[in-house]
Amino acid sequence: MRHAPILALIMVTIIAGCAMKTLPPVPVKIPTRTIEYMKEVKPILDKRCVVCHSCYNSPCHS
């Protein structure tokens, strides 16, 4: 039972974190023009997301 104090501290931290005040929603400006996926969105995803979240270096899960 030497892990009991650590477990208690972890539980208190989790409960305290859940009891904190929630943040207000972030305002999002809706675009008034048509966004082109292939020119504007896909390059960002390829540069920022696919680098880590792709199946090139690890097995894919479906």
N, CA and C of each residue as an Amber inpcrd file, in Angstrom:
protein
   186
   0.8150000  -1.2100000   0.0000000   0.0000000   0.0000000   0.0000000
   0.8500000   1.2620000   0.0000000   2.0800000   1.1640000  -0.4270000
   2.9190000   2.3590000  -0.4600000   2.5490000   3.2750000  -1.6220000
   1.7240000   2.7840000  -2.5430000   1.2790000   3.5990000  -3.6650000
  -0.0110000   4.3640000  -3.3520000  -0.5900000   4.1280000  -2.2060000
  -1.8590000   4.7640000  -1.8410000  -1.7740000   6.2980000  -1.8330000
  -0.7340000   6.9070000  -1.2590000  -0.6730000   8.3780000  -1.2830000
  -0.5750000   8.9420000  -2.7030000   0.1670000   8.2710000  -3.5570000
   0.2860000   8.7340000  -4.9340000  -1.0490000   8.6120000  -5.6490000
  -1.7220000   7.4910000  -5.4670000  -3.0440000   7.2800000  -6.0750000
  -4.0440000   8.3180000  -5.5690000  -4.0050000   8.6110000  -4.2910000
  -4.9020000   9.6220000  -3.7230000  -4.6200000  10.9990000  -4.3260000
  -3.3620000  11.3420000  -4.4910000  -2.9960000  12.6240000  -5.0800000
  -3.4670000  12.7230000  -6.5280000  -3.3190000  11.6520000  -7.2720000
  -3.7860000  11.6330000  -8.6600000  -5.2940000  11.8060000  -8.7140000
  -6.0330000  11.1190000  -7.8710000  -7.4930000  11.2240000  -7.8510000
  -7.9410000  12.6350000  -7.4760000  -7.3060000  13.2380000  -6.5010000
  -7.6630000  14.6020000  -6.1030000  -7.3840000  15.5790000  -7.2470000
  -6.2890000  15.3900000  -7.9450000  -5.9510000  16.2520000  -9.0780000
  -6.9920000  16.1290000 -10.1850000  -7.4080000  14.9090000 -10.4850000
  -8.4190000  14.6920000 -11.5210000  -9.7490000  15.3250000 -11.1230000
 -10.1630000  15.0990000  -9.9010000 -11.4470000  15.6520000  -9.4380000
 -11.3920000  17.1780000  -9.4110000 -10.2910000  17.7440000  -8.9650000
 -10.1540000  19.2060000  -8.9350000 -10.1580000  19.7750000 -10.3440000
  -9.5330000  19.0800000 -11.2730000  -9.5200000  19.5390000 -12.6590000
 -10.9030000  19.5360000 -13.2760000 -11.7100000  18.5510000 -12.9160000
 -13.0710000  18.4780000 -13.4490000 -13.9780000  19.5370000 -12.8370000
 -13.6380000  20.0140000 -11.6620000 -14.4880000  20.9790000 -10.9690000
 -14.1840000  22.4220000 -11.3710000 -13.1510000  22.6230000 -12.1730000
 -12.7830000  23.9860000 -12.5570000 -13.8300000  24.5850000 -13.4910000
 -13.8740000  25.9060000 -13.5050000 -14.8080000  26.6340000 -14.3550000
 -14.4650000  26.3930000 -15.8270000 -15.4780000  26.1390000 -16.6410000
 -15.2420000  25.9030000 -18.0630000 -14.9510000  27.2200000 -18.7730000
 -14.2000000  27.1330000 -19.8440000 -13.8570000  28.3140000 -20.6250000
 -14.9930000  28.6670000 -21.5770000 -15.1520000  29.9360000 -21.9000000
 -16.1960000  30.3190000 -22.8580000 -15.8390000  29.8170000 -24.2570000
 -16.8410000  29.6210000 -25.1130000 -16.5450000  29.1620000 -26.4680000
 -15.7490000  30.2060000 -27.2510000 -14.9260000  29.7260000 -28.1530000
 -14.1150000  30.6100000 -28.9790000 -14.9710000  31.1070000 -30.1400000
 -15.0640000  32.4210000 -30.3360000 -15.8500000  32.9190000 -31.4650000
 -15.1740000  32.5770000 -32.7920000 -15.9690000  32.1330000 -33.7430000
 -15.4560000  31.7620000 -35.0540000 -16.1460000  32.6200000 -36.0960000
 -15.3390000  33.2560000 -36.9320000 -15.8930000  34.0810000 -37.9950000
 -16.2060000  33.1800000 -39.1920000 -17.4450000  33.1410000 -39.6070000
 -17.8670000  32.3120000 -40.7300000 -17.4390000  33.0010000 -42.0220000
 -16.7330000  32.2850000 -42.8920000 -16.2810000  32.9160000 -44.1320000
 -17.4420000  33.2540000 -45.0570000 -17.2790000  34.3380000 -45.7790000
 -18.3300000  34.7650000 -46.7130000 -18.0230000  34.3120000 -48.1410000
 -16.8660000  33.7120000 -48.3370000 -16.4970000  33.2270000 -49.6680000
 -16.3680000  31.7140000 -49.6420000 -16.3300000  31.1120000 -50.8060000
 -16.1620000  29.6770000 -50.9100000 -14.6980000  29.3240000 -50.6630000
 -14.4870000  28.3360000 -49.8180000 -13.1330000  27.8900000 -49.5120000
 -12.8130000  26.7010000 -50.4070000 -11.6720000  26.7710000 -51.0680000
 -11.2410000  25.6880000 -51.9420000 -10.3880000  24.7050000 -51.1400000
 -10.9210000  23.5050000 -50.9700000 -10.2520000  22.5010000 -50.1500000
  -8.8430000  22.1940000 -50.6540000  -8.7110000  21.8980000 -51.9380000
  -7.4240000  21.4680000 -52.4940000  -6.3530000  22.5630000 -52.4320000
  -6.7490000  23.8080000 -52.5010000  -5.7740000  24.9040000 -52.4950000
  -5.5170000  25.4830000 -51.1020000  -6.5450000  25.4660000 -50.2470000
  -6.4190000  26.1560000 -48.9650000  -6.3480000  25.2300000 -47.7540000
  -7.0820000  24.1460000 -47.7710000  -7.1670000  23.2830000 -46.5910000
  -6.1640000  22.1330000 -46.6590000  -6.1560000  21.4110000 -47.7620000
  -5.2960000  20.2350000 -47.8910000  -3.8190000  20.5440000 -47.6590000
  -3.2720000  21.6360000 -48.1790000  -1.8510000  21.9150000 -47.8940000
  -1.5560000  22.0790000 -46.3960000  -2.4830000  22.6600000 -45.6610000
  -2.2890000  22.8210000 -44.2170000  -2.3220000  21.4640000 -43.5330000
  -3.2960000  20.6320000 -43.8960000  -3.3830000  19.2920000 -43.3140000
  -2.1380000  18.4730000 -43.6460000  -1.6780000  18.5580000 -44.8810000
  -0.4840000  17.8160000 -45.2910000   0.7500000  18.2630000 -44.5200000
   0.8500000  19.5450000 -44.2710000   2.0380000  20.0790000 -43.5950000
   1.9850000  19.8710000 -42.0820000   0.8020000  20.0160000 -41.4830000
   0.6990000  20.0110000 -40.0230000   0.1660000  18.7170000 -39.4120000
  -0.6680000  17.9840000 -40.1280000  -1.3480000  16.8340000 -39.5250000
  -0.8470000  15.4900000 -40.0350000  -0.7360000  15.3780000 -41.3350000
  -0.3790000  14.0950000 -41.9420000   1.0220000  13.6630000 -41.5210000
   1.8610000  14.5950000 -41.1640000   3.2160000  14.2680000 -40.7410000
   3.1940000  13.2580000 -39.5880000   2.3070000  13.4520000 -38.6370000
   2.2220000  12.5360000 -37.4920000   1.0550000  11.5560000 -37.6080000
  -0.0500000  11.9850000 -38.1710000  -1.2720000  11.1930000 -38.1870000
  -1.4840000  10.5080000 -39.5320000  -0.4810000   9.8500000 -40.0210000
  -0.6060000   9.1080000 -41.2710000  -0.2190000   7.6640000 -41.0170000
  -0.3420000   6.8560000 -42.0120000   0.0120000   5.4380000 -41.8930000
   1.3700000   5.1480000 -42.5100000   2.1260000   6.1540000 -42.7940000
   3.4170000   5.9330000 -43.4480000   4.4420000   5.2780000 -42.5270000
   4.4380000   5.6510000 -41.2600000   5.4550000   5.1340000 -40.3370000
   4.9160000   4.1600000 -39.2990000   3.6230000   3.9040000 -39.3140000
   3.0430000   3.0030000 -38.3270000   1.8310000   2.3180000 -38.9350000
   1.3950000   1.2270000 -38.3190000   0.2330000   0.5280000 -38.8590000
  -1.0400000   1.3600000 -38.7270000  -1.8930000   1.2730000 -39.7170000
  -3.1770000   1.9840000 -39.6850000  -4.2050000   1.1670000 -38.9300000
  -5.0780000   1.8620000 -38.2440000  -6.1920000   1.2190000 -37.5420000
  -7.4700000   1.6950000 -38.1730000  -8.3170000   0.7610000 -38.5540000
  -9.5840000   1.1430000 -39.1760000 -10.7380000   1.0340000 -38.2210000
